[in-house]
Amino acid sequence: MTSRSTPASASAVAPSASPPRPARGNLPRRLARLTLHTDFEEERFFLILAVFIGIFSGLAVVCFRLAIDWSRVALLGLYPHPSPLRLLAAPALVGLLVAVLVIHVFPAVRGSGINQTKAALYIFNGYIPFRSAIGKFLCCALAIGSGQSLGPEDPSLQIGAALASGLGRRLELSREKLRLLAPVGAAAGLAAAFNAPISAVLFVIEEVIGRWSAGILGSVVLSAVSSVVVMRWFLGADAIFRIPVTALVRPAELLAYAALGIVGAFAAIIFAKAICYFRPRLRALPRWTQYLQPAIAGLLIGIIGWLGFPQVMGAGYSSMDQAMHNQFTWQVLAALAGLKILATTLSFVSGTPGGMFAPTLFVGAMLGGSVGLIEQHFFPHLTGTTGTYCLVGMGVLFAAFLRAPMTSVFMVLEVSGNYQIIVPVIIANTVAYVVARSLQPTPIFDVLTRQDGLVLPSLEEQREEEILRVEDAMMPPPALILDAASSLAEAHARIQSLSDTSFLVHMAPSGWNLLRRDDLDRMLKEGKSELTLRSVLPLQQLPILYPDLPLDTAVRPANQFAIIPVVNRANLRHLEGVITRENVLASYNAEPPTTPNLDPSPSTTQ
Amino acid sequence: MNIASRTMALPPKTPIVRRTPVVLAGLTAIAVVAFILVSRLVTRYRANERQVAWHVFEEGQKYYRSGDPTRALDDFRTALVYDPDNTRYQLDLARALRDSGQPGSLDEAASYLSALWQTKPDDGVVNLALARLAVRRDSIPDALRYYHNAIYGAWNSDPDANRRSARFELIHFLMQQKAFAQAESELISISQSLPPDPALHLQVAGLYSAIADYDRAISAYDQVLKLDPHNAAALAGAGNAAFQMGRYRTAQEYLTRAVEADPNDSQSQHSLETAQLVLSADPFRRRITDAERDRRLLAAFETAGKRLQSCAVSSHVDLKPPASPASPLQTLQSRWDALHPRLKNLRSSLDTDLPDTIMDLVAQIERETTQQCGPPAGLDLALLLVSRDRDTVDQ
């Protein structure tokens, strides 16, 4: 950390030094102290900045929510069941307008926004154009308000990230900090949109950052919490849904939730496959068709609404609320789940900007309610309410489709505020996640980035990677281990029959050292045969390794020393084996390449 | 300039910490201004939404008042979309859901009311609505809990009347559930705090009668009569309560006054006649002479014999030839025939059990014929009541 900002810090502090000059010999130490102080200041400033990012993102999301509500009333009317004219005309005409805006004014706002934020973190040094925040705000508010089957959460994530990025650039933060600002803003935007700070933090770690990083966790949490506080200040602390009564009376009922997990996994696979199949094909069509694609998608969604299912239009939170409170039969719930998959696929693959969170939750809620009602029909003794199944279904789709298993559990807990539901959620989500992963190994967001010609790190793939460890490369202990109390003559006598060039020496009371044959010969020639090995070997002992350490940790010491002892963690005197540079290289060479399997679909760029 | 080139142009290191105070002050100022602007925007937007919600809610109320809760539901729901925290809308939606009879509507109503209850656990209106919901679900513990919450809860207007009304509702519910002991305890509570209103006392007295607590019913009717001495309903109620308790003299007094107060009250007239018959037919009444007692015993015996024969005719049972096994009517006829010669011993001091034997047989005949030929009338009814009262005294 110190070395990163030394030049800038030094240049910043030196000219303003007015106190008496210290002695020339103390200058390096003083500079180091100033540098440390400056780094601490920057860290603290970054944390405070995270709070401001949270506040600004929260305010932006509040405005975004109002804009969506306003456009919905303006375009579809006051009542939940719009007139046929509005149902057909609004999404189609707004689709046309959004297409023009996306193609000519805001080309970076296509898609959900999660991959763009991730790309900013890993490819563009945290750079997200501020224009994309404006574009995302306008286009998504219009699209979602007109009834396109998309949600506001992922766009909120990108808006938050873009605000953070713009603020960081404006403040001329270091490149390192600027890169970290995107996920900080993303967490703030998502937390405010979903009124769920823990889920937002987990999602950003699982999906955007792609790895657990303690360095950024504090800032992400601060920004998420402050944005949620702002959002609740203006829009209230109520949950998105009225939470139904949930209870698990008998453990045997968990089987019913496991069945829901399997059904949800298959629905998620159909959903993901449809998007992955159609998206590149539609993008490969002539450019002029891209003006019409959102309009056609909007018209088709309007027809679905006109045919009696207006619930699939927009984010659909009020319909999820109704489903949780038994207002639909299982047939209607199943139809809504299927039609929502269709409508969201149409909206998303047509290039209309908007998020996947809300549609995923919608499909999950409807599917959960439907499966719950069917199960209750055949097994009337089941005590789970339809609302419980809807909530668990949401988690199931989240885990299976978005492949964010931890987020899915916490999201349901935060949304329901009910700890009793945790066991059904964990069971169902785990089943769904495992089944979906076995049927489609690559998560949807990774497929989408690869379709766009980008390769971004994925936490799921990291989880799948097999880590090489020291024990995989080490050799058995050598036959001869010299004792530090032996004389050089004794050592020479013992190694005479061997051809090795280096020998391990066990130091007392602990530690290991290395004796080279040519060094021993040289010392014997110098007449030091009576001296002990302890007296002639260097004070600095060999580094030691443990069998369970990742092999990466052995690379540097193996490059410096001919042989490294591998010892038992419980008894440092017990030698488990040794490792050499050749062993390390041989292990890496034997390991198959872990390059991700790129999707064969036609490559396009956002 | 594309993204890549712009990111390359970023400064690698910056001395941001030098101007931290200025930056923080600037950010704070921007945040405050943005906060104010968004606050004004939200306030205006919310005001507009509330206006829309009220308009839609009024439409819904029209439907609800006209007895169409199902059509009101859409409007109430829409109103809540625009003003989700409005407790009045939530309450009316819950009521409409409760009354709509749609599948799952009770669950949804419960969720709305539960959410309201979380915020206002002592609100009388919310608790009463929850209690009514529990009644729909036949849940006695929940109904008791919420009714009691409503009875002891806070009411914005006329708290006494609302609490009393809630308790009456609870009593009716308990009576429907046959929880008479609980209903009685609620009645005792309410009767102690009633204002001097004859209608309320009359209502309480009627409820006491309905749960067969005739003693308290008569006290309550007396309370009404103190406030309104010529209240025909109270007189009739008290007379009937006394009648049910077998206090025919008291019943006769009340019922006579009731018939005088309301000559069209045929029920009281009928009860009065029966009471008079009982008083004139009961051989065990106090302060009658031995001759009168014997006369009543003979009359009862003859009346029971005639009732037996008419019942046998209507049931097509031949009482003459004894069958094997004999039917109940034939057995009773045999016993009646066997007892008949002993009637001349009524005056004899050697046959002291004879009056009881006669009245036992009369009681058995009246009960059996009631079972086989339907309820009796006139003197037969009086004899049945006399025998019932004797059984009660014996027990």
Interface residues (C-beta under 8 A of the other chain):
Chain A: S5 P7 A8 S9 S11 A12 T38 E41 E42 F45 I48 L49 F52 I55 F56 L59 V62 C63 L66 D69 W70 L78 Y79 P80 H81 F124 N125 Y127 P129 R169 L171 E172 L173 S174 R175 L178 V230 F234 L235 G236 D238 R242 I243 P244 V245 S318 Q322 H325 N326 Q327 T329 T385 T386 G387
Chain B: I3 A4 R6 T7 L10 P11 P12 K13 T14 P15 I16 V17 R18 T20 V23 L24 L27 I30 A31 A34 F35 V38 S39 L41 V42 Y45 E49 V52 V56 D74 R77 T78 V81 P84 D85 Q102 P103 G104 S105 D107 E108 A110 S111 Y112 S114 A115
